[in-house]
Amino acid sequence: MNPIPDNVTRFVQAHLQSLQELRQQFDSVFALEKMLGARGRYIWETWTQDEIQRRLRDAQDGLKLFRSLAQDNGIDPETLINSLGGEPSFSD
């Protein structure tokens, strides 16, 4: 396996950190909704904010680029992604 340059690792780490921060933000909104008994109201307002959508799209696009280039260079992208904490899910 080819070694991954430090700048590439930092690139991936920055995008993962952005996704992890967004996931934490959503988790906080879910907790607030549960406390208030208002399931879905605030998460929708959060999810549809342009800034949130831009940050999510930028981070996911960065990881997509990394995955593509890593495979082209004989690197398993998921190994690095998982070693940096993994990509959080936004499907719930």
C-alpha positions in Angstrom: 0.0 0.0 0.0 1.2 3.5 -0.9 1.9 5.9 2.0 -0.6 8.7 2.3 1.0 12.2 2.3 0.4 14.3 5.4 -1.4 17.0 3.4 -3.9 14.4 2.1 -4.5 13.2 5.7 -5.1 16.7 6.8 -7.5 17.3 3.9 -9.5 14.2 4.8 -9.4 15.0 8.5 -10.7 18.5 7.9 -13.7 17.2 5.9 -14.4 14.5 8.5 -14.2 17.1 11.3 -16.8 19.3 9.5 -19.1 16.3 9.2 -18.6 15.3 12.8 -19.4 18.9 13.9 -22.6 18.8 11.8 -23.6 15.5 13.2 -23.1 16.8 16.8 -25.2 19.8 15.9 -28.0 17.5 14.6 -27.7 15.4 17.7 -28.2 18.5 19.9 -31.3 19.4 17.9 -32.7 15.9 18.2 -32.2 16.1 22.0 -33.9 19.5 22.1 -36.8 18.1 20.1 -37.1 15.1 22.4 -37.1 17.3 25.5 -39.8 19.6 24.0 -41.9 16.9 22.4 -41.5 18.5 19.0 -40.0 15.7 16.9 -39.0 16.9 13.4 -39.7 20.6 13.7 -36.3 22.0 14.6 -34.3 19.4 12.8 -36.1 20.4 9.6 -35.3 24.0 10.2 -31.7 23.1 10.9 -31.4 20.8 7.9 -32.7 23.3 5.4 -30.4 26.1 6.3 -28.2 27.1 3.3 -25.0 27.2 5.4 -25.6 23.7 6.8 -26.3 22.4 3.3 -23.2 24.0 1.9 -20.9 22.7 4.7 -22.4 19.2 4.3 -22.0 19.2 0.5 -18.4 20.6 0.7 -17.3 18.0 3.2 -19.0 15.1 1.3 -17.6 16.3 -2.0 -14.1 16.5 -0.5 -14.4 12.9 0.8 -15.7 11.8 -2.6 -12.7 13.3 -4.3 -10.4 11.6 -1.8 -12.0 8.2 -2.4 -11.7 8.6 -6.1 -8.1 9.7 -6.1 -7.1 7.2 -3.4 -8.4 4.2 -5.4 -6.6 5.5 -8.5 -3.4 5.4 -6.5 -3.9 2.0 -5.0 -5.0 3.2 -1.5 -8.0 1.9 0.4 -9.7 5.2 1.3 -11.9 3.7 4.0 -8.8 2.6 6.0 -7.8 6.3 6.5 -11.3 7.5 6.9 -12.0 4.9 9.6 -8.7 5.5 11.4 -9.7 9.2 11.7 -13.0 8.4 13.3 -15.1 7.4 10.3 -17.7 9.2 8.4 -20.8 10.0 10.4 -24.3 9.0 9.1 -27.0 11.5 8.3 -29.6 9.0 7.4 -31.7 9.3 10.6 
